[in-house]
Amino acid sequence: MKRNQLIVLIIPLSMLMANCSSAKKGKDYVEAKKISYTADVKPIITNSCTPCHMPPQGRKEPFENYEQVKEHIAAIIARVKLPQDDRKFMPPVNKKPALTNEQVAILVQWQQQNMPQ
């Protein structure tokens, strides 16, 4: 009798554990990856922020190297997360496409990982 009770408890518990672990795998992929400025952040900045933030054409805060991007990462993240109709949204809709959710997640993760070069 006790064996049947144990089986009744184990089956739902094992199903619950399997579902929880598989749900995390997809969600945590970007979070688990080590993000670096050179490999991950710089291509996003170069593709989305030029020429406005790249001297000599740029008339805004320069984002042409690691130190400059690191200094302004909080503002960069805040601006790319704004609604597209907000006048402070970056990059300007008429100049470049908005960053994807994955690109924004990379910037956020890089900041959370203390911005390794």
Secondary structure, DSSP 8 states (H G I E B T S, - for coil): -HHHHHHHHHHHHHHHHHHHHHHHHHHTHHHHS---IIIIIHHHHHHHHTTTTSTTT--SS--SSHHHHHHHHHHHHHHHTS-TTSTT-SS-TTTS----HHHHHHHHHHHHTT---
